[in-house]
Amino acid sequence: MIANMAAVSPTEEAASVVTRDRIVCFVDDELSAATLRKGLEGSNLSIRRGTIRNAIRMLETDTELFALVTDISGIDDPFTELERLAGVCPPDVRVALIGESREITFYRELMEMGLTEYLPRPLTRDMVLDKLRPKLLGDVAPGPDRGGHVISICGAQGGAGATSIAINLALQVAETTKAKVALLDLHLQGGEAAVMLGVQPGPGLRIALENPMRADTLFLERAAIDVNERVCLISADEELDAQLDITEAGVRHVLGLLRQRFNYIVVDVPVPFPPSIYPVINLSRHVMVLLEAEVTGLRNAHALRTAVTNIAGKDRVFTLLNRADRAGGLPKATIVKALGAEPDMVIPDLGKGMTQAVNLGIPALKHVSGLRRHLAPIVREITGVGAERKGRLRRLLGL
């Protein structure tokens, strides 16, 4: 039905990229905009506020682009708008849509019309990297191999709340996905995860990290502590004067065992991380650099982001601003200027309940009512699930 949206040949494609390499996106929410920026990083990208109707108006006067990504969320009759788009869209422009429907029949109908791709909301960085980026740019950003999804939390400053966020993120990921989640605390000396959860770890983790030959499948049974039916903690409590000999092979082996058994592994990473910890960063799909609105946090966050980029590439780094509106903190404009962009994720100051939860040895999710809501966008980015679905397109499809 929309013949001029058909894919062009590779030869024509190469010529088109040279002369018109712009990718223009029209989206109506900041989460989608941020995800597209991250997933299509490195391209000649322009992101604008709006929907398919705004895209049609642009194409009436501006057709010098290689690809168009546009939102059809909230459009009562998207097929009518697609007909209008076909009337102004050049034949060699690739068109991808974002919408609310997850129905396979809707997806197939769009593909039969000649669309390049359709992605359901909420967008995640992995969705854009895996499905959209190859079709628009012809490349795939390198990612980790098969196994459980690793998420690293790196605190840019002491006391910024990295361990607390790691614990509660692990719990909420398990709650949202119903999957098995491991919480790995690599602070072997002075680690706080076990204290915050009111449990006592054993020596198993240190043994495995120092001598991978001694870590077999029984390691998990000896070292893992059940937090609940879906979440296990793997941590240590070594003396502060202990001479540790953590090896890269040990870290890689422990992580490999966890990735075989768990769908998600949330890692509380010590900073600065030694070379032995590099496998964790390399295998992480998301590396969250967590900071507070303080000068030291901003300085260290920049250095941390650079370090992660050097190890694993910049597409996996996310900046998480914790306690964003805490009294005495730096203003947002200063933070944005120092980071060079808006933080990818923000959690406000949730009050003394967070500290009380630590002292009680219970997860803050059970004690602080607002935490779950503020973690939800992070969980969506990691898992791709957990968003409420709206009904306009579902009504359109008679669902």
N, C-alpha and C positions, 0 to 999 in steps of 0.2 A: 504493500500500500504506500510505503514511503520509499520510493525507489532511490531517491537522491541521498539516502543515508547509508547505502550499501558500502561495504569496505572496498578500498581501492587496492590495486596490485602493489606488491612490495617496491617495484621500480618507481611507480607514481608516488608511493608513500615517501620514499627517500627524498625525492625532489621537493615534495610538499613541505617536509620538515625543514629543508634548507630555506625555502622562501617564506614560509608561514609556520612558525614554530609555537605560536601562542596557544596556551590552553586557558580558556576562560570558564570560570565556574560561577554559577548563580545558586546560592544556597540561602536559606532563610533562618539559620540558627548558627550560633558561634561554635558549637561542638563540631558540626559538620565542616565548617570552615577550617577549624584548627586541625582536624583529621586530614583533610585534603592537603593542607600546607605540609603536614608531616609526611604523608604518603607519596606526594608528588614532588617532594623536595628535589631541587636541582634542575627543574624544568622552567620554562618561561611561563610562569603561572600568574594569572590574575583572578582574584576572588572578589566577587561582588555580592551585595545583598539583594535577594530577590528570588523569583521562581521562573518557570518556563515562560511566563508572559513577559517578564523583563528581558529574557534572552531573545524572544521574538522581536521585541522593540529594538534591541541592539543590532540584530542581524539585518534589520531594514536599512541600516546605514553603514554598518561595519561588518564585513565578511572576511577580513584578513586574519584568519585564525586557523589552527590545525585541528583543534578539538574543542568541543563544548560539553561541559558537565552541568546539568541543571536539575533543579528540584521540582517534582510534581506533587509534593505533599500538600494536602488541602485543596487540590484542584478537583472539582466535582466531576468533570469530564475530561480526563487527560488526553483521550484519543482525539478529541476535537482540537485541542491545543497542539498536539503532535502534527495534525494535518496543516495547521497554520505555520508551524515551524518548518515543515517540509517545503512550504512555498517560498521561504526566504533563505534556507540553509544551502550553501554550496554543496555540490555532489561529493567532494572529497573531504568534507569536514566530518570528523568522527563525533558521534553524539552518544553520551552516556547519561542515564537518568538515575535520580535518587528518589525514593518514595517510601510509602508506609506499608505497602502490601508485601507479604512474604509468600504469596501463593505461587506455586510453580506454573499454573496455567497462565497467570498474568505475565510472568517472566517469559514464558515461551511465546506468547503473543507479541510481546515487545521485540524479541529476537527475530521473529518472522518478519517484522516490519523493517528490519535492517538496522536496528540500534546496535551500538558497539557493546554496551554493557548496561545492566541494571543492578543497583545495590539498594537493599532495604535499610532504612534507618533503624537504630542508630548506627552510624558509620563507626568503624574502628580502623586504626592504622593498618592492622593486618589485612582487613578486607580490601583496603585501597591498594596495598602492596601486592597482594596475591591475585586480585581479580581485575583491578582497573589499571594499575601502572603498566603491566605487560602489554595491554591492548592499546594504551595511548603512547607509551614511550619505547616499547619494544624491548624493555629490560626488566629484570626482577631484582630488587634489592636483596643481597645475600642474607639468608636467615639461618637460624639454627637447624640442626638435623632433627630427626623424628624423636619423639619422647614427650614427657610432660613439659608443660609451658612454664618456663622459669621467669620470675619477676624479681628483680633486685631492688632493694631499698638502700640508698646511700645517704647518710646524714651529712650535710655540709658543715655542721657545727655540733658540738656537744650539747645535749639537752634540747635539740630541735624537735624531738618526738618521733624519730625514725622507727625505733623499736615498737612504740605504741601503735603507730600506723601500720607497721608490718603485721603485728598480731591481729589487729582488727580487720585489716584487709584480707588476711588469710581466712578468717572466720566468715566474712561477708561473701567472699568468692565461693566458699563451700556452701553457704546458705543459699546463694543465688543459683548456682549451677547443679547442686546436689552431687558434686564430684568429690573425689578424695584430694585433700590438700596437705602438703607438708610445709611446715614452718621451720626453716633451717637458720639457726642463729650461729653465725661464724665468729662472734665475739667470744672466744673460748675463755678469756680471762675478763671478769667483770661484766659478762653479758647479763642483760636485764630481762630477757624474754621469760625465762623460767620463774624469776622473781615476780614479774607482773602477772603470771598465771598461777602462782602459788604452788609450783612443783619443784622437785629436786632432781636434776639430771645426773646421769652416771658418767663413767669414763669412756664409754664406747665411741663417741665422736672423735675424741683426740686420738685414740688408738687407730681408728680408720684413716684419719687424715695424715698421720705420721707414717703409717705402714699399710698401704692399700692391700697388700697380700693377706692381711689379717681381716679384711672386710669382705664378708660373703653375704649371702642373702639373710643369714641369721643376724647380721649387724642391725638391721632395722628392728627386729624383734627385741634386741637387747638395748638399743639406743633410743628408739622412738617412744615418746610418752603421749598417750591419748589425751587430747584436750577435749574432744567430744567424739561422736561416732564417725565424723568425717575428717577431722583435723588432727594431725600428729605434730608434736614438737620434737625436733632433734637439736640438742644444745649441749653445752658443757659448762663446768664450773671449776676451772683449774685455778690453782693458787697463783697469786699475782707475781710471785718470784719464780714460777715454773719456767724452765727453758724449753719452749716448744720448737718442734721441727716439722712444721706443716709443709708437705710437699705438693707440687702441682699435680703429680700423679694421684696422690691421695684425694685431693679436692675433686679431680675429674672422675675418679672411681666412685666416690660417695655420691656425687651429683648424678652419675649414670645409674646407680642403684635406685636413687629416689625417683628419677624420671621413668624408670620401668614400672614403678608401683603407684605413682601419684599422677593425677591429671595436671595439677598445678603445684609448683614449688616456689614459695615466697621466701627470699633469702635476705636476712638482715646482714648487710655487708660492712665489715670494719673499714674505716677510712683513716689514713690513706691505705689503699689495698696493695699488698706486696705482690710480686709476680706470681706467687703460688695461687692467688685468688683470681688471676686472669681468666681461667676457664669458666668461672661463674659469669663474668661479664660477657664473654664470647658466646655463651649459650643462652643468655637472657634475651627474650623478645622485647621486654620492657625494662629499662634501667631508670628508676625514678630518683632523681637528685632532689632531696628534701632540704629545705632551708626555712629559716624564719626571717622576718623583715629587719635584719640587722646587717651592719657593715661587714662583719666577719663572714656571715652566711652568704652574702652576695659575692664576696671575693672568692670564698672556697667553692661556691657553686660553679662559678666560671671555670675554675681550675679542674673541678671534678668532671664537668661536661667535656672539657678538652681531653682529659685522661680517658674517659669512656669512648669518645670518638676515635682516639688513637688506637684503642684496643679493638673495638667492635664496629665502628662506623657511627655516624651521627643520626641515622634514622631511628635508633632505638632509645635515644635519650629523651626523657621527659622531666620537666622542672615542676616540682610540687611545692607550692608556698603554703606552709603550715602556720596556724595562728595568725592569719593574714591581717586582722584588724586589732591586734593586741596593742594595748596602750603603750605609747612610747616607741612604737615601731616606725620604720622608715615609711614615708608616703609611697603610694602605689606608683606614681610617676617616676620616682627615683629608682624603684625596683625594676620597672620596665626598661628604663634607660640603661641601667647597669647590665641587665640580662640581654638586652638587644631585642626583646620581644615580650609579649605578655606571658606570664607563667602558664604552662599547659594545664595545670590543675591547681585549685585553691581550696583550702579548708580554713574556715575562720576560727577564731579563738572560741572554744566551746566551754570555757569556764573551769571552775575548780573541780567539777565532776570528773574530769580526766585524771587529775592528780589523786582524787579520792579512790578512783578505780584501781590505780597502781597500789595504793596503800592497803586496799582490801584484797589484793591478789585476784581480781576478777577482770574479765575483758570489759573495756569501756563501752562496748556495744550494749551491754546489759545495764549500764549505769547512766549513759549520756544519750538522751533521746535524739539529739540532732545529728549525731555522728553517722548513723546509717545513711541518712539523706545525703550528706556531703561526700561519703565514700562511693555512693551509687554511680556517679559519672566515671570514676576511676575503674570500678568493677566492670562497667559497660565497655570501656576502652580495652580492658584486658580480655574479657570473655565474649563480648559481642551480644550478651543477653542481659535482661533485667530492665528493659525499658517498657513503659506502658505503650500499648498500641492504640492509635486513634482509629476512628471508624469510617471516614469518608470514602476511602477507596474500597474498603471492605463492603460498604453498601453498594458502591458502583458495581462490584463483582457479584452482588447478590449473596454475600456470605453472612 
